[in-house]
């Protein structure tokens, strides 16, 4: 079971002793979605990122690359391969429920490799302030062998950048509880697994997305497309559905849609084509 937030603070030990010096999360502080306008231009991962903007590229499976105006890049659920280009992110987040979401041998040139699972003594506790971006995590449990549970085996990572709150649900195995929802705060953009079985079932994911009420939902972890279509069909009454041929989109806080929208991007590994 998920430990209360008070317990998480206690388990984090000396790392949390400097809380007073930390940059506060604006995503937790502001729980209302900020109304916006419309989407901005199509974008390729090699293009410069505009002012106060974030580019999100769907690479494969649950791997997204988030890029900022100043050149920071994060790879989510990093499995060691982003494509044929020699591209090194500044941050790689990983979850170990399945081997396709992490690697035991990350590129040693990556400055910050953040494991989403605990160390046996407590949950992962990340609060990485890179100036332009704040990266933090909310631990969740995962299923283990023979019907067991690995406490804190997954992390939902949150990236706070350009005024946006961007969440990646990782390999989520259960609906967040009230404390976890509170720890997440506002998520303007969320990357959600919609495989329907290896993570949570479709009905549970639909309930999670309805609860989060993010302005933009990016489906991931879909295979044949059947589960994706189930997810979209169930959400069509609440969310605008937008299908794109591109693998990338660029967003600013001003460009968040006025109605919650699910944007289906097409996964494509990073290559010189762009």
C-alpha positions in Angstrom: 0.0 0.0 0.0 1.1 3.6 -0.6 2.6 5.2 2.5 1.1 8.5 3.8 3.0 11.6 2.7 4.1 12.1 6.3 5.8 8.8 6.2 7.5 9.6 2.9 9.0 12.7 4.4 10.4 10.6 7.3 11.8 8.0 5.0 13.5 10.5 2.7 16.0 11.3 5.5 18.7 14.0 5.1 17.7 14.6 1.5 14.6 16.5 2.7 16.5 18.5 5.4 16.9 21.3 2.9 13.2 21.6 2.0 13.3 25.2 3.0 15.8 25.9 0.3 13.9 24.0 -2.4 11.9 25.7 -5.1 8.3 25.1 -4.3 6.1 23.2 -6.8 3.7 25.5 -8.6 1.8 22.5 -9.8 0.8 21.4 -6.3 0.1 25.0 -5.2 -2.2 25.7 -8.2 -4.8 23.0 -8.6 -7.0 24.7 -11.2 -6.2 24.2 -14.9 -5.2 27.5 -16.5 -7.6 28.3 -19.4 -5.9 28.7 -22.7 -6.5 29.1 -26.4 -5.4 26.8 -29.2 -2.6 24.5 -30.2 0.5 26.0 -31.8 2.5 24.9 -34.8 3.6 21.4 -35.8 7.1 20.7 -34.6 10.0 18.3 -35.3 12.4 17.4 -32.5 15.3 19.1 -34.2 13.6 22.5 -34.5 14.4 25.2 -32.0 11.9 25.4 -29.2 10.1 28.8 -29.0 10.0 31.2 -26.1 8.1 29.9 -23.1 7.4 26.7 -25.0 8.0 23.0 -24.5 8.3 20.4 -27.2 7.1 16.8 -26.5 8.1 14.0 -28.9 6.7 10.5 -28.8 9.6 8.2 -29.5 8.3 4.7 -28.7 6.3 2.7 -26.2 6.4 4.9 -23.1 9.4 7.0 -24.2 8.8 10.7 -24.7 11.5 13.4 -25.1 10.6 16.7 -23.5 12.7 19.7 -24.8 12.9 23.3 -23.5 13.7 26.6 -25.0 17.2 26.7 -23.4 18.0 23.2 -24.6 17.2 20.9 -21.7 16.0 17.5 -22.7 14.3 14.7 -20.7 13.7 11.1 -21.8 10.9 9.4 -20.0 10.8 5.7 -19.1 14.2 5.5 -20.8 15.1 2.1 -22.1 18.5 2.9 -23.5 17.5 3.6 -27.1 16.1 6.8 -28.6 17.0 6.2 -32.2 20.0 6.2 -34.5 21.0 9.8 -33.7 23.6 10.3 -31.0 21.3 12.3 -28.8 22.0 12.5 -25.0 19.3 13.9 -22.8 20.0 15.8 -19.6 17.7 13.7 -17.6 16.5 10.1 -18.0 13.6 8.8 -15.9 13.1 5.0 -15.6 10.6 2.5 -14.2 11.3 -1.2 -13.8 8.0 -3.0 -14.0 9.1 -4.2 -17.4 12.4 -4.2 -19.1 11.1 -1.9 -21.9 10.9 1.0 -19.4 14.4 1.1 -18.1 18.0 -0.1 -18.7 20.6 -1.3 -16.3 23.2 0.4 -18.5 22.1 4.0 -19.2 24.4 6.1 -21.3 27.1 7.3 -18.9 27.0 10.8 -20.5 23.5 11.4 -19.1 24.0 13.8 -16.2 20.8 12.7 -14.3 19.4 9.2 -14.3 16.4 9.0 -12.0 15.1 5.6 -11.0 11.4 5.4 -10.2 11.5 2.5 -7.8 12.6 2.4 -4.2 15.9 1.2 -2.8 14.5 -1.3 -0.3 14.6 1.2 2.5 12.1 3.7 1.2 10.5 5.1 -2.0 12.4 7.0 -4.6 12.3 10.7 -3.7 13.4 13.0 -6.5 13.3 16.8 -6.5 15.7 17.9 -9.2 15.9 21.6 -9.8 17.6 22.4 -13.1 16.6 26.1 -13.0 14.5 26.0 -16.2 12.8 22.8 -15.1 11.9 21.1 -11.8 11.6 17.3 -11.9 9.9 15.4 -9.1 8.2 12.1 -8.6 5.2 10.5 -6.9 5.7 6.8 -6.0 3.1 4.2 -6.7 3.0 0.4 -6.2 3.3 -2.3 -8.8 2.3 -5.9 -9.1 5.0 -8.4 -8.4 5.2 -12.2 -9.0 2.6 -14.6 -7.6 0.1 -12.0 -6.9 2.2 -9.9 -4.7 2.8 -6.1 -4.5 6.1 -4.2 -4.8 5.6 -1.1 -2.8 6.8 2.1 -4.5 7.9 0.1 -7.6 6.8 2.9 -10.0 7.0 6.6 -10.1 4.8 9.2 -11.8 7.3 11.8 -12.8 6.2 15.5 -13.0 8.1 18.1 -15.0 7.4 21.7 -14.2 8.7 23.9 -17.0 7.6 27.1 -18.8 4.7 27.4 -16.3 3.3 24.0 -17.4 2.9 20.9 -15.2 3.6 17.8 -17.3 3.1 14.3 -15.9 4.2 10.9 -17.1 2.3 8.1 -15.4 4.9 5.4 -16.0 3.9 1.8 -15.8 0.9 2.5 -13.5 -0.7 -0.5 -11.9 -3.4 1.1 -9.8 -5.4 4.2 -9.5 -3.7 6.9 -7.4 -5.2 7.3 -4.0 -6.2 10.7 -2.5 -2.7 11.4 -1.2 -1.1 10.6 -4.5 -3.6 12.7 -6.4 -2.8 15.6 -4.0 0.9 15.1 -4.5 0.6 15.3 -8.2 -1.3 18.6 -8.1 -2.4 20.1 -11.4 -1.2 18.3 -14.5 -1.7 20.4 -17.7 -0.3 17.6 -19.9 -0.3 14.0 -19.0 1.2 10.9 -20.7 -1.1 8.0 -20.0 -0.6 4.2 -20.7 -3.7 2.8 -22.5 -2.7 -0.8 -23.1 -5.6 -2.0 -21.0 -4.0 -4.9 -19.1 -0.2 -4.7 -18.6 -0.8 -1.5 -16.7 -4.3 -0.6 -15.5 -7.5 -1.7 -17.4 -9.1 0.8 -19.7 -12.0 1.6 -17.4 -9.5 2.5 -14.6 -7.4 4.7 -16.9 -10.5 6.5 -18.1 -11.5 7.2 -14.5 -8.0 8.5 -13.8 -8.0 10.8 -16.8 -11.4 12.1 -15.9 -10.2 12.8 -12.4 -7.0 14.5 -13.5 -8.9 16.6 -16.1 -5.7 17.6 -17.8 -5.9 20.0 -20.7 -3.9 17.7 -22.9 -3.7 13.9 -22.7 -1.1 12.0 -24.7 -1.8 8.2 -25.0 1.1 5.9 -24.8 1.9 2.2 -24.3 -0.6 1.1 -26.9 0.2 -1.8 -29.2 -2.2 -3.1 -31.9 -4.4 0.0 -31.5 -7.4 -1.9 -30.2 -7.0 -0.7 -26.6 -6.3 2.8 -27.9 -9.6 2.9 -29.7 -11.4 1.6 -26.6 -9.9 4.3 -24.6 -10.7 7.0 -27.1 -14.3 5.8 -27.5 -14.9 5.9 -23.8 -13.5 9.4 -23.4 -15.1 11.0 -26.5 -18.0 12.5 -24.5 -15.6 14.4 -22.1 -12.6 15.1 -24.3 -12.0 16.4 -27.8 -10.1 13.7 -29.8 -7.3 14.9 -32.1 -5.3 12.5 -34.2 -2.0 13.6 -35.6 0.4 12.2 -38.1 3.3 13.8 -36.4 5.3 12.5 -33.5 5.9 15.9 -31.9 3.9 18.9 -30.6 5.0 22.2 -29.1 2.9 23.8 -26.3 3.0 27.0 -24.2 0.8 27.8 -21.2 -1.1 30.2 -23.4 -1.9 27.4 -26.0 -3.6 25.0 -23.7 -7.0 24.1 -25.2 -10.2 25.5 -23.8 -11.6 22.0 -23.8 -9.7 19.0 -22.5 -8.2 17.3 -25.5 -6.6 13.9 -26.2 -3.9 14.1 -28.8 -2.8 10.9 -30.4 0.8 11.3 -31.6 2.6 8.7 -33.8 5.7 7.2 -32.2 8.9 7.6 -34.2 12.5 7.2 -33.0 14.8 10.2 -33.3 16.6 10.4 -36.6 18.1 12.9 -38.9 14.9 12.9 -41.0 13.8 15.9 -39.0 
